[in-house]
Amino acid sequence: MTTSIDQFIESFLTAVDFQEAVDVTPDTVLKDLPEWDSLAALGVIVMFDVDFGKTITGDDLKHCTTLTDLYKLLG
């Protein structure tokens, strides 16, 4: 089953668990998010493993600038 970018964004928002609602699109720059830090990155790594059965590392995240870059890691 293929995951749409919208489904991926929903999982991302749950994994990062922002304190206040943020507007996130496929073009959102990760470093521009108010709570994008090491804890958020860890949540995303866990999300990939649990939700999508895919193992990624912190190095993988370092090469991602936008949500679309993260989404492409599913491929």
mmCIF file of the N, C-alpha and C atoms, coordinates in Angstrom:
data_MODEL
# 
_entry.id   MODEL 
# 
loop_
_atom_site.group_PDB 
_atom_site.id 
_atom_site.type_symbol 
_atom_site.label_atom_id 
_atom_site.label_alt_id 
_atom_site.label_comp_id 
_atom_site.label_asym_id 
_atom_site.label_entity_id 
_atom_site.label_seq_id 
_atom_site.pdbx_PDB_ins_code 
_atom_site.Cartn_x 
_atom_site.Cartn_y 
_atom_site.Cartn_z 
_atom_site.occupancy 
_atom_site.B_iso_or_equiv 
_atom_site.pdbx_formal_charge 
_atom_site.auth_seq_id 
_atom_site.auth_comp_id 
_atom_site.auth_asym_id 
_atom_site.auth_atom_id 
_atom_site.pdbx_PDB_model_num 
ATOM 1   N N  . MET A 1 1  ? 0.834  -1.184 0.000  1.00 0.00 ? 1  MET A N  1 
ATOM 2   C CA . MET A 1 1  ? 0.000  0.000  0.000  1.00 0.00 ? 1  MET A CA 1 
ATOM 3   C C  . MET A 1 1  ? 0.883  1.254  0.000  1.00 0.00 ? 1  MET A C  1 
ATOM 4   N N  . THR A 1 2  ? 0.570  2.175  -0.863 1.00 0.00 ? 2  THR A N  1 
ATOM 5   C CA . THR A 1 2  ? 1.323  3.414  -0.967 1.00 0.00 ? 2  THR A CA 1 
ATOM 6   C C  . THR A 1 2  ? 0.737  4.458  -0.021 1.00 0.00 ? 2  THR A C  1 
ATOM 7   N N  . THR A 1 3  ? 1.601  5.159  0.649  1.00 0.00 ? 3  THR A N  1 
ATOM 8   C CA . THR A 1 3  ? 1.194  6.215  1.562  1.00 0.00 ? 3  THR A CA 1 
ATOM 9   C C  . THR A 1 3  ? 1.217  7.542  0.816  1.00 0.00 ? 3  THR A C  1 
ATOM 10  N N  . SER A 1 4  ? 0.113  8.280  0.893  1.00 0.00 ? 4  SER A N  1 
ATOM 11  C CA . SER A 1 4  ? 0.070  9.598  0.248  1.00 0.00 ? 4  SER A CA 1 
ATOM 12  C C  . SER A 1 4  ? 0.836  10.608 1.097  1.00 0.00 ? 4  SER A C  1 
ATOM 13  N N  . ILE A 1 5  ? 1.204  11.705 0.486  1.00 0.00 ? 5  ILE A N  1 
ATOM 14  C CA . ILE A 1 5  ? 1.903  12.760 1.218  1.00 0.00 ? 5  ILE A CA 1 
ATOM 15  C C  . ILE A 1 5  ? 1.015  13.301 2.339  1.00 0.00 ? 5  ILE A C  1 
ATOM 16  N N  . ASP A 1 6  ? -0.298 13.343 2.119  1.00 0.00 ? 6  ASP A N  1 
ATOM 17  C CA . ASP A 1 6  ? -1.207 13.832 3.160  1.00 0.00 ? 6  ASP A CA 1 
ATOM 18  C C  . ASP A 1 6  ? -1.229 12.889 4.365  1.00 0.00 ? 6  ASP A C  1 
ATOM 19  N N  . GLN A 1 7  ? -1.236 11.578 4.100  1.00 0.00 ? 7  GLN A N  1 
ATOM 20  C CA . GLN A 1 7  ? -1.184 10.596 5.191  1.00 0.00 ? 7  GLN A CA 1 
ATOM 21  C C  . GLN A 1 7  ? 0.143  10.709 5.934  1.00 0.00 ? 7  GLN A C  1 
ATOM 22  N N  . PHE A 1 8  ? 1.210  10.911 5.174  1.00 0.00 ? 8  PHE A N  1 
ATOM 23  C CA . PHE A 1 8  ? 2.529  11.056 5.767  1.00 0.00 ? 8  PHE A CA 1 
ATOM 24  C C  . PHE A 1 8  ? 2.573  12.283 6.680  1.00 0.00 ? 8  PHE A C  1 
ATOM 25  N N  . ILE A 1 9  ? 2.010  13.387 6.218  1.00 0.00 ? 9  ILE A N  1 
ATOM 26  C CA . ILE A 1 9  ? 1.996  14.614 7.025  1.00 0.00 ? 9  ILE A CA 1 
ATOM 27  C C  . ILE A 1 9  ? 1.206  14.399 8.315  1.00 0.00 ? 9  ILE A C  1 
ATOM 28  N N  . GLU A 1 10 ? 0.090  13.693 8.247  1.00 0.00 ? 10 GLU A N  1 
ATOM 29  C CA . GLU A 1 10 ? -0.679 13.391 9.466  1.00 0.00 ? 10 GLU A CA 1 
ATOM 30  C C  . GLU A 1 10 ? 0.178  12.620 10.457 1.00 0.00 ? 10 GLU A C  1 
ATOM 31  N N  . SER A 1 11 ? 0.880  11.608 9.972  1.00 0.00 ? 11 SER A N  1 
ATOM 32  C CA . SER A 1 11 ? 1.764  10.823 10.847 1.00 0.00 ? 11 SER A CA 1 
ATOM 33  C C  . SER A 1 11 ? 2.880  11.690 11.413 1.00 0.00 ? 11 SER A C  1 
ATOM 34  N N  . PHE A 1 12 ? 3.434  12.555 10.576 1.00 0.00 ? 12 PHE A N  1 
ATOM 35  C CA . PHE A 1 12 ? 4.493  13.465 11.007 1.00 0.00 ? 12 PHE A CA 1 
ATOM 36  C C  . PHE A 1 12 ? 4.007  14.366 12.137 1.00 0.00 ? 12 PHE A C  1 
ATOM 37  N N  . LEU A 1 13 ? 2.842  14.951 11.978 1.00 0.00 ? 13 LEU A N  1 
ATOM 38  C CA . LEU A 1 13 ? 2.293  15.853 12.999 1.00 0.00 ? 13 LEU A CA 1 
ATOM 39  C C  . LEU A 1 13 ? 2.053  15.117 14.316 1.00 0.00 ? 13 LEU A C  1 
ATOM 40  N N  . THR A 1 14 ? 1.615  13.881 14.228 1.00 0.00 ? 14 THR A N  1 
ATOM 41  C CA . THR A 1 14 ? 1.414  13.078 15.436 1.00 0.00 ? 14 THR A CA 1 
ATOM 42  C C  . THR A 1 14 ? 2.750  12.751 16.083 1.00 0.00 ? 14 THR A C  1 
ATOM 43  N N  . ALA A 1 15 ? 3.725  12.385 15.278 1.00 0.00 ? 15 ALA A N  1 
ATOM 44  C CA . ALA A 1 15 ? 5.042  11.996 15.796 1.00 0.00 ? 15 ALA A CA 1 
ATOM 45  C C  . ALA A 1 15 ? 5.759  13.163 16.474 1.00 0.00 ? 15 ALA A C  1 
ATOM 46  N N  . VAL A 1 16 ? 5.665  14.344 15.891 1.00 0.00 ? 16 VAL A N  1 
ATOM 47  C CA . VAL A 1 16 ? 6.366  15.498 16.447 1.00 0.00 ? 16 VAL A CA 1 
ATOM 48  C C  . VAL A 1 16 ? 5.587  16.090 17.618 1.00 0.00 ? 16 VAL A C  1 
ATOM 49  N N  . ASP A 1 17 ? 4.263  15.982 17.595 1.00 0.00 ? 17 ASP A N  1 
ATOM 50  C CA . ASP A 1 17 ? 3.405  16.419 18.698 1.00 0.00 ? 17 ASP A CA 1 
ATOM 51  C C  . ASP A 1 17 ? 3.654  17.880 19.081 1.00 0.00 ? 17 ASP A C  1 
ATOM 52  N N  . PHE A 1 18 ? 3.415  18.770 18.122 1.00 0.00 ? 18 PHE A N  1 
ATOM 53  C CA . PHE A 1 18 ? 3.596  20.198 18.353 1.00 0.00 ? 18 PHE A CA 1 
ATOM 54  C C  . PHE A 1 18 ? 2.691  20.682 19.472 1.00 0.00 ? 18 PHE A C  1 
ATOM 55  N N  . GLN A 1 19 ? 3.197  21.602 20.288 1.00 0.00 ? 19 GLN A N  1 
ATOM 56  C CA . GLN A 1 19 ? 2.411  22.150 21.389 1.00 0.00 ? 19 GLN A CA 1 
ATOM 57  C C  . GLN A 1 19 ? 1.255  23.001 20.879 1.00 0.00 ? 19 GLN A C  1 
ATOM 58  N N  . GLU A 1 20 ? 1.503  23.731 19.797 1.00 0.00 ? 20 GLU A N  1 
ATOM 59  C CA . GLU A 1 20 ? 0.458  24.525 19.163 1.00 0.00 ? 20 GLU A CA 1 
ATOM 60  C C  . GLU A 1 20 ? 0.346  24.085 17.714 1.00 0.00 ? 20 GLU A C  1 
ATOM 61  N N  . ALA A 1 21 ? -0.849 24.172 17.171 1.00 0.00 ? 21 ALA A N  1 
ATOM 62  C CA . ALA A 1 21 ? -1.081 23.725 15.794 1.00 0.00 ? 21 ALA A CA 1 
ATOM 63  C C  . ALA A 1 21 ? -0.191 24.505 14.821 1.00 0.00 ? 21 ALA A C  1 
ATOM 64  N N  . VAL A 1 22 ? 0.368  23.782 13.873 1.00 0.00 ? 22 VAL A N  1 
ATOM 65  C CA . VAL A 1 22 ? 1.187  24.411 12.835 1.00 0.00 ? 22 VAL A CA 1 
ATOM 66  C C  . VAL A 1 22 ? 0.638  24.003 11.480 1.00 0.00 ? 22 VAL A C  1 
ATOM 67  N N  . ASP A 1 23 ? 0.785  24.903 10.536 1.00 0.00 ? 23 ASP A N  1 
ATOM 68  C CA . ASP A 1 23 ? 0.357  24.626 9.171  1.00 0.00 ? 23 ASP A CA 1 
ATOM 69  C C  . ASP A 1 23 ? 1.535  24.003 8.434  1.00 0.00 ? 23 ASP A C  1 
ATOM 70  N N  . VAL A 1 24 ? 1.380  22.747 8.035  1.00 0.00 ? 24 VAL A N  1 
ATOM 71  C CA . VAL A 1 24 ? 2.472  22.023 7.392  1.00 0.00 ? 24 VAL A CA 1 
ATOM 72  C C  . VAL A 1 24 ? 2.025  21.584 6.000  1.00 0.00 ? 24 VAL A C  1 
ATOM 73  N N  . THR A 1 25 ? 2.889  21.852 5.025  1.00 0.00 ? 25 THR A N  1 
ATOM 74  C CA . THR A 1 25 ? 2.646  21.447 3.642  1.00 0.00 ? 25 THR A CA 1 
ATOM 75  C C  . THR A 1 25 ? 3.850  20.624 3.183  1.00 0.00 ? 25 THR A C  1 
ATOM 76  N N  . PRO A 1 26 ? 3.755  20.004 2.021  1.00 0.00 ? 26 PRO A N  1 
ATOM 77  C CA . PRO A 1 26 ? 4.917  19.265 1.518  1.00 0.00 ? 26 PRO A CA 1 
ATOM 78  C C  . PRO A 1 26 ? 6.175  20.132 1.367  1.00 0.00 ? 26 PRO A C  1 
ATOM 79  N N  . ASP A 1 27 ? 6.004  21.446 1.182  1.00 0.00 ? 27 ASP A N  1 
ATOM 80  C CA . ASP A 1 27 ? 7.138  22.352 0.991  1.00 0.00 ? 27 ASP A CA 1 
ATOM 81  C C  . ASP A 1 27 ? 7.644  22.987 2.281  1.00 0.00 ? 27 ASP A C  1 
ATOM 82  N N  . THR A 1 28 ? 7.050  22.617 3.417  1.00 0.00 ? 28 THR A N  1 
ATOM 83  C CA . THR A 1 28 ? 7.477  23.185 4.692  1.00 0.00 ? 28 THR A CA 1 
ATOM 84  C C  . THR A 1 28 ? 8.941  22.836 4.961  1.00 0.00 ? 28 THR A C  1 
ATOM 85  N N  . VAL A 1 29 ? 9.715  23.842 5.319  1.00 0.00 ? 29 VAL A N  1 
ATOM 86  C CA . VAL A 1 29 ? 11.124 23.644 5.662  1.00 0.00 ? 29 VAL A CA 1 
ATOM 87  C C  . VAL A 1 29 ? 11.196 23.211 7.126  1.00 0.00 ? 29 VAL A C  1 
ATOM 88  N N  . LEU A 1 30 ? 11.824 22.074 7.359  1.00 0.00 ? 30 LEU A N  1 
ATOM 89  C CA . LEU A 1 30 ? 11.853 21.501 8.706  1.00 0.00 ? 30 LEU A CA 1 
ATOM 90  C C  . LEU A 1 30 ? 12.444 22.454 9.736  1.00 0.00 ? 30 LEU A C  1 
ATOM 91  N N  . LYS A 1 31 ? 13.575 23.072 9.422  1.00 0.00 ? 31 LYS A N  1 
ATOM 92  C CA . LYS A 1 31 ? 14.230 23.953 10.403 1.00 0.00 ? 31 LYS A CA 1 
ATOM 93  C C  . LYS A 1 31 ? 13.392 25.188 10.726 1.00 0.00 ? 31 LYS A C  1 
ATOM 94  N N  . ASP A 1 32 ? 12.386 25.490 9.903  1.00 0.00 ? 32 ASP A N  1 
ATOM 95  C CA . ASP A 1 32 ? 11.510 26.623 10.174 1.00 0.00 ? 32 ASP A CA 1 
ATOM 96  C C  . ASP A 1 32 ? 10.375 26.277 11.140 1.00 0.00 ? 32 ASP A C  1 
ATOM 97  N N  . LEU A 1 33 ? 10.208 25.001 11.435 1.00 0.00 ? 33 LEU A N  1 
ATOM 98  C CA . LEU A 1 33 ? 9.159  24.587 12.366 1.00 0.00 ? 33 LEU A CA 1 
ATOM 99  C C  . LEU A 1 33 ? 9.564  24.973 13.786 1.00 0.00 ? 33 LEU A C  1 
ATOM 100 N N  . PRO A 1 34 ? 8.620  25.486 14.575 1.00 0.00 ? 34 PRO A N  1 
ATOM 101 C CA . PRO A 1 34 ? 8.958  26.021 15.898 1.00 0.00 ? 34 PRO A CA 1 
ATOM 102 C C  . PRO A 1 34 ? 9.539  24.989 16.867 1.00 0.00 ? 34 PRO A C  1 
ATOM 103 N N  . GLU A 1 35 ? 9.215  23.743 16.712 1.00 0.00 ? 35 GLU A N  1 
ATOM 104 C CA . GLU A 1 35 ? 9.685  22.740 17.663 1.00 0.00 ? 35 GLU A CA 1 
ATOM 105 C C  . GLU A 1 35 ? 10.538 21.659 16.999 1.00 0.00 ? 35 GLU A C  1 
ATOM 106 N N  . TRP A 1 36 ? 11.152 21.973 15.876 1.00 0.00 ? 36 TRP A N  1 
ATOM 107 C CA . TRP A 1 36 ? 12.000 20.990 15.203 1.00 0.00 ? 36 TRP A CA 1 
ATOM 108 C C  . TRP A 1 36 ? 13.343 20.948 15.933 1.00 0.00 ? 36 TRP A C  1 
ATOM 109 N N  . ASP A 1 37 ? 13.515 19.896 16.733 1.00 0.00 ? 37 ASP A N  1 
ATOM 110 C CA . ASP A 1 37 ? 14.729 19.727 17.513 1.00 0.00 ? 37 ASP A CA 1 
ATOM 111 C C  . ASP A 1 37 ? 15.066 18.241 17.570 1.00 0.00 ? 37 ASP A C  1 
ATOM 112 N N  . SER A 1 38 ? 16.004 17.865 18.407 1.00 0.00 ? 38 SER A N  1 
ATOM 113 C CA . SER A 1 38 ? 16.433 16.464 18.468 1.00 0.00 ? 38 SER A CA 1 
ATOM 114 C C  . SER A 1 38 ? 15.308 15.542 18.924 1.00 0.00 ? 38 SER A C  1 
ATOM 115 N N  . LEU A 1 39 ? 14.449 16.008 19.816 1.00 0.00 ? 39 LEU A N  1 
ATOM 116 C CA . LEU A 1 39 ? 13.333 15.178 20.265 1.00 0.00 ? 39 LEU A CA 1 
ATOM 117 C C  . LEU A 1 39 ? 12.329 14.964 19.131 1.00 0.00 ? 39 LEU A C  1 
ATOM 118 N N  . ALA A 1 40 ? 12.064 15.993 18.362 1.00 0.00 ? 40 ALA A N  1 
ATOM 119 C CA . ALA A 1 40 ? 11.169 15.865 17.209 1.00 0.00 ? 40 ALA A CA 1 
ATOM 120 C C  . ALA A 1 40 ? 11.775 14.904 16.189 1.00 0.00 ? 40 ALA A C  1 
ATOM 121 N N  . ALA A 1 41 ? 13.072 15.020 15.954 1.00 0.00 ? 41 ALA A N  1 
ATOM 122 C CA . ALA A 1 41 ? 13.751 14.126 15.007 1.00 0.00 ? 41 ALA A CA 1 
ATOM 123 C C  . ALA A 1 41 ? 13.655 12.678 15.471 1.00 0.00 ? 41 ALA A C  1 
ATOM 124 N N  . LEU A 1 42 ? 13.828 12.449 16.758 1.00 0.00 ? 42 LEU A N  1 
ATOM 125 C CA . LEU A 1 42 ? 13.698 11.094 17.302 1.00 0.00 ? 42 LEU A CA 1 
ATOM 126 C C  . LEU A 1 42 ? 12.288 10.567 17.076 1.00 0.00 ? 42 LEU A C  1 
ATOM 127 N N  . GLY A 1 43 ? 11.285 11.414 17.281 1.00 0.00 ? 43 GLY A N  1 
ATOM 128 C CA . GLY A 1 43 ? 9.898  11.017 17.029 1.00 0.00 ? 43 GLY A CA 1 
ATOM 129 C C  . GLY A 1 43 ? 9.678  10.621 15.583 1.00 0.00 ? 43 GLY A C  1 
ATOM 130 N N  . VAL A 1 44 ? 10.317 11.323 14.660 1.00 0.00 ? 44 VAL A N  1 
ATOM 131 C CA . VAL A 1 44 ? 10.187 11.011 13.236 1.00 0.00 ? 44 VAL A CA 1 
ATOM 132 C C  . VAL A 1 44 ? 10.874 9.680  12.920 1.00 0.00 ? 44 VAL A C  1 
ATOM 133 N N  . ILE A 1 45 ? 12.034 9.439  13.525 1.00 0.00 ? 45 ILE A N  1 
ATOM 134 C CA . ILE A 1 45 ? 12.723 8.159  13.325 1.00 0.00 ? 45 ILE A CA 1 
ATOM 135 C C  . ILE A 1 45 ? 11.850 7.006  13.811 1.00 0.00 ? 45 ILE A C  1 
ATOM 136 N N  . VAL A 1 46 ? 11.241 7.169  14.974 1.00 0.00 ? 46 VAL A N  1 
ATOM 137 C CA . VAL A 1 46 ? 10.340 6.147  15.517 1.00 0.00 ? 46 VAL A CA 1 
ATOM 138 C C  . VAL A 1 46 ? 9.119  5.985  14.612 1.00 0.00 ? 46 VAL A C  1 
ATOM 139 N N  . MET A 1 47 ? 8.572  7.095  14.109 1.00 0.00 ? 47 MET A N  1 
ATOM 140 C CA . MET A 1 47 ? 7.419  7.041  13.206 1.00 0.00 ? 47 MET A CA 1 
ATOM 141 C C  . MET A 1 47 ? 7.741  6.203  11.978 1.00 0.00 ? 47 MET A C  1 
ATOM 142 N N  . PHE A 1 48 ? 8.891  6.422  11.376 1.00 0.00 ? 48 PHE A N  1 
ATOM 143 C CA . PHE A 1 48 ? 9.274  5.645  10.196 1.00 0.00 ? 48 PHE A CA 1 
ATOM 144 C C  . PHE A 1 48 ? 9.297  4.157  10.519 1.00 0.00 ? 48 PHE A C  1 
ATOM 145 N N  . ASP A 1 49 ? 9.844  3.816  11.674 1.00 0.00 ? 49 ASP A N  1 
ATOM 146 C CA . ASP A 1 49 ? 9.949  2.412  12.066 1.00 0.00 ? 49 ASP A CA 1 
ATOM 147 C C  . ASP A 1 49 ? 8.589  1.799  12.362 1.00 0.00 ? 49 ASP A C  1 
ATOM 148 N N  . VAL A 1 50 ? 7.821  2.449  13.215 1.00 0.00 ? 50 VAL A N  1 
ATOM 149 C CA . VAL A 1 50 ? 6.548  1.887  13.687 1.00 0.00 ? 50 VAL A CA 1 
ATOM 150 C C  . VAL A 1 50 ? 5.444  1.983  12.632 1.00 0.00 ? 50 VAL A C  1 
ATOM 151 N N  . ASP A 1 51 ? 5.282  3.146  12.034 1.00 0.00 ? 51 ASP A N  1 
ATOM 152 C CA . ASP A 1 51 ? 4.171  3.366  11.103 1.00 0.00 ? 51 ASP A CA 1 
ATOM 153 C C  . ASP A 1 51 ? 4.432  2.812  9.701  1.00 0.00 ? 51 ASP A C  1 
ATOM 154 N N  . PHE A 1 52 ? 5.710  2.824  9.293  1.00 0.00 ? 52 PHE A N  1 
ATOM 155 C CA . PHE A 1 52 ? 6.014  2.486  7.901  1.00 0.00 ? 52 PHE A CA 1 
ATOM 156 C C  . PHE A 1 52 ? 6.985  1.319  7.735  1.00 0.00 ? 52 PHE A C  1 
ATOM 157 N N  . GLY A 1 53 ? 7.500  0.781  8.850  1.00 0.00 ? 53 GLY A N  1 
ATOM 158 C CA . GLY A 1 53 ? 8.402  -0.352 8.767  1.00 0.00 ? 53 GLY A CA 1 
ATOM 159 C C  . GLY A 1 53 ? 9.708  -0.033 8.059  1.00 0.00 ? 53 GLY A C  1 
ATOM 160 N N  . LYS A 1 54 ? 10.144 1.214  8.152  1.00 0.00 ? 54 LYS A N  1 
ATOM 161 C CA . LYS A 1 54 ? 11.353 1.670  7.454  1.00 0.00 ? 54 LYS A CA 1 
ATOM 162 C C  . LYS A 1 54 ? 12.336 2.213  8.489  1.00 0.00 ? 54 LYS A C  1 
ATOM 163 N N  . THR A 1 55 ? 13.587 1.800  8.401  1.00 0.00 ? 55 THR A N  1 
ATOM 164 C CA . THR A 1 55 ? 14.606 2.280  9.321  1.00 0.00 ? 55 THR A CA 1 
ATOM 165 C C  . THR A 1 55 ? 15.358 3.447  8.690  1.00 0.00 ? 55 THR A C  1 
ATOM 166 N N  . ILE A 1 56 ? 15.381 4.571  9.416  1.00 0.00 ? 56 ILE A N  1 
ATOM 167 C CA . ILE A 1 56 ? 16.174 5.723  8.987  1.00 0.00 ? 56 ILE A CA 1 
ATOM 168 C C  . ILE A 1 56 ? 17.053 6.138  10.157 1.00 0.00 ? 56 ILE A C  1 
ATOM 169 N N  . THR A 1 57 ? 18.040 6.966  9.869  1.00 0.00 ? 57 THR A N  1 
ATOM 170 C CA . THR A 1 57 ? 18.970 7.430  10.894 1.00 0.00 ? 57 THR A CA 1 
ATOM 171 C C  . THR A 1 57 ? 18.959 8.956  10.983 1.00 0.00 ? 57 THR A C  1 
ATOM 172 N N  . GLY A 1 58 ? 19.650 9.451  11.976 1.00 0.00 ? 58 GLY A N  1 
ATOM 173 C CA . GLY A 1 58 ? 19.806 10.895 12.092 1.00 0.00 ? 58 GLY A CA 1 
ATOM 174 C C  . GLY A 1 58 ? 20.513 11.484 10.879 1.00 0.00 ? 58 GLY A C  1 
ATOM 175 N N  . ASP A 1 59 ? 21.449 10.722 10.311 1.00 0.00 ? 59 ASP A N  1 
ATOM 176 C CA . ASP A 1 59 ? 22.134 11.193 9.103  1.00 0.00 ? 59 ASP A CA 1 
ATOM 177 C C  . ASP A 1 59 ? 21.157 11.350 7.943  1.00 0.00 ? 59 ASP A C  1 
ATOM 178 N N  . ASP A 1 60 ? 20.191 10.422 7.841  1.00 0.00 ? 60 ASP A N  1 
ATOM 179 C CA . ASP A 1 60 ? 19.169 10.547 6.801  1.00 0.00 ? 60 ASP A CA 1 
ATOM 180 C C  . ASP A 1 60 ? 18.409 11.863 6.977  1.00 0.00 ? 60 ASP A C  1 
ATOM 181 N N  . LEU A 1 61 ? 18.069 12.177 8.227  1.00 0.00 ? 61 LEU A N  1 
ATOM 182 C CA . LEU A 1 61 ? 17.317 13.403 8.506  1.00 0.00 ? 61 LEU A CA 1 
ATOM 183 C C  . LEU A 1 61 ? 18.133 14.653 8.192  1.00 0.00 ? 61 LEU A C  1 
ATOM 184 N N  . LYS A 1 62 ? 19.433 14.585 8.411  1.00 0.00 ? 62 LYS A N  1 
ATOM 185 C CA . LYS A 1 62 ? 20.283 15.754 8.148  1.00 0.00 ? 62 LYS A CA 1 
ATOM 186 C C  . LYS A 1 62 ? 20.259 16.157 6.679  1.00 0.00 ? 62 LYS A C  1 
ATOM 187 N N  . HIS A 1 63 ? 19.978 15.195 5.807  1.00 0.00 ? 63 HIS A N  1 
ATOM 188 C CA . HIS A 1 63 ? 19.946 15.479 4.371  1.00 0.00 ? 63 HIS A CA 1 
ATOM 189 C C  . HIS A 1 63 ? 18.573 15.944 3.894  1.00 0.00 ? 63 HIS A C  1 
ATOM 190 N N  . CYS A 1 64 ? 17.621 16.043 4.801  1.00 0.00 ? 64 CYS A N  1 
ATOM 191 C CA . CYS A 1 64 ? 16.260 16.463 4.452  1.00 0.00 ? 64 CYS A CA 1 
ATOM 192 C C  . CYS A 1 64 ? 16.055 17.925 4.813  1.00 0.00 ? 64 CYS A C  1 
ATOM 193 N N  . THR A 1 65 ? 15.541 18.676 3.851  1.00 0.00 ? 65 THR A N  1 
ATOM 194 C CA . THR A 1 65 ? 15.248 20.081 4.084  1.00 0.00 ? 65 THR A CA 1 
ATOM 195 C C  . THR A 1 65 ? 13.756 20.303 4.293  1.00 0.00 ? 65 THR A C  1 
ATOM 196 N N  . THR A 1 66 ? 12.937 19.632 3.497  1.00 0.00 ? 66 THR A N  1 
ATOM 197 C CA . THR A 1 66 ? 11.476 19.831 3.540  1.00 0.00 ? 66 THR A CA 1 
ATOM 198 C C  . THR A 1 66 ? 10.758 18.543 3.910  1.00 0.00 ? 66 THR A C  1 
ATOM 199 N N  . LEU A 1 67 ? 9.461  18.657 4.123  1.00 0.00 ? 67 LEU A N  1 
ATOM 200 C CA . LEU A 1 67 ? 8.627  17.476 4.374  1.00 0.00 ? 67 LEU A CA 1 
ATOM 201 C C  . LEU A 1 67 ? 8.669  16.525 3.183  1.00 0.00 ? 67 LEU A C  1 
ATOM 202 N N  . THR A 1 68 ? 8.733  17.054 1.977  1.00 0.00 ? 68 THR A N  1 
ATOM 203 C CA . THR A 1 68 ? 8.818  16.200 0.789  1.00 0.00 ? 68 THR A CA 1 
ATOM 204 C C  . THR A 1 68 ? 10.096 15.383 0.811  1.00 0.00 ? 68 THR A C  1 
ATOM 205 N N  . ASP A 1 69 ? 11.192 15.979 1.258  1.00 0.00 ? 69 ASP A N  1 
ATOM 206 C CA . ASP A 1 69 ? 12.449 15.228 1.370  1.00 0.00 ? 69 ASP A CA 1 
ATOM 207 C C  . ASP A 1 69 ? 12.291 14.058 2.342  1.00 0.00 ? 69 ASP A C  1 
ATOM 208 N N  . LEU A 1 70 ? 11.623 14.302 3.447  1.00 0.00 ? 70 LEU A N  1 
ATOM 209 C CA . LEU A 1 70 ? 11.355 13.221 4.407  1.00 0.00 ? 70 LEU A CA 1 
ATOM 210 C C  . LEU A 1 70 ? 10.489 12.144 3.764  1.00 0.00 ? 70 LEU A C  1 
ATOM 211 N N  . TYR A 1 71 ? 9.446  12.573 3.087  1.00 0.00 ? 71 TYR A N  1 
ATOM 212 C CA . TYR A 1 71 ? 8.511  11.645 2.445  1.00 0.00 ? 71 TYR A CA 1 
ATOM 213 C C  . TYR A 1 71 ? 9.229  10.738 1.445  1.00 0.00 ? 71 TYR A C  1 
ATOM 214 N N  . LYS A 1 72 ? 10.200 11.292 0.730  1.00 0.00 ? 72 LYS A N  1 
ATOM 215 C CA . LYS A 1 72 ? 10.945 10.521 -0.252 1.00 0.00 ? 72 LYS A CA 1 
ATOM 216 C C  . LYS A 1 72 ? 11.759 9.391  0.382  1.00 0.00 ? 72 LYS A C  1 
ATOM 217 N N  . LEU A 1 73 ? 12.043 9.501  1.688  1.00 0.00 ? 73 LEU A N  1 
ATOM 218 C CA . LEU A 1 73 ? 12.761 8.433  2.372  1.00 0.00 ? 73 LEU A CA 1 
ATOM 219 C C  . LEU A 1 73 ? 11.943 7.141  2.456  1.00 0.00 ? 73 LEU A C  1 
ATOM 220 N N  . LEU A 1 74 ? 10.628 7.271  2.272  1.00 0.00 ? 74 LEU A N  1 
ATOM 221 C CA . LEU A 1 74 ? 9.779  6.069  2.282  1.00 0.00 ? 74 LEU A CA 1 
ATOM 222 C C  . LEU A 1 74 ? 10.051 5.181  1.079  1.00 0.00 ? 74 LEU A C  1 
ATOM 223 N N  . GLY A 1 75 ? 10.468 5.819  -0.032 1.00 0.00 ? 75 GLY A N  1 
ATOM 224 C CA . GLY A 1 75 ? 10.671 5.121  -1.302 1.00 0.00 ? 75 GLY A CA 1 
ATOM 225 C C  . GLY A 1 75 ? 11.637 4.011  -1.185 1.00 0.00 ? 75 GLY A C  1 
# 
